[in-house]
């Protein structure tokens, strides 16, 4: 299977996610957060550095939980630029919140 190349916007969104996760991790170790999320430290490293710019939804949800972040905040800060209609963002946030609950 051939993967479609990522757009510049998708890469930028992945970089924003990585920066947000690094900031939220603070002084906690990568191994501690990765273990709390049920992923490998290598996977977390790739996400934080932007080498894995489109992690799976459940990986992001597990990291958010381990870091004490809300999915709404992730959608707001890392989602597509404000070109989406507010209703679409609210609906996406509601779907994410329901899946995490």
Secondary structure as GFF3:
##gff-version 3
##sequence-region A 1 101
A	DSSP	alpha_helix	8	25	.	.	.	ID=ss1
A	DSSP	alpha_helix	30	37	.	.	.	ID=ss2
A	DSSP	alpha_helix	41	49	.	.	.	ID=ss3
A	DSSP	alpha_helix	57	67	.	.	.	ID=ss4
A	DSSP	alpha_helix	71	78	.	.	.	ID=ss5
A	DSSP	alpha_helix	86	100	.	.	.	ID=ss6
###
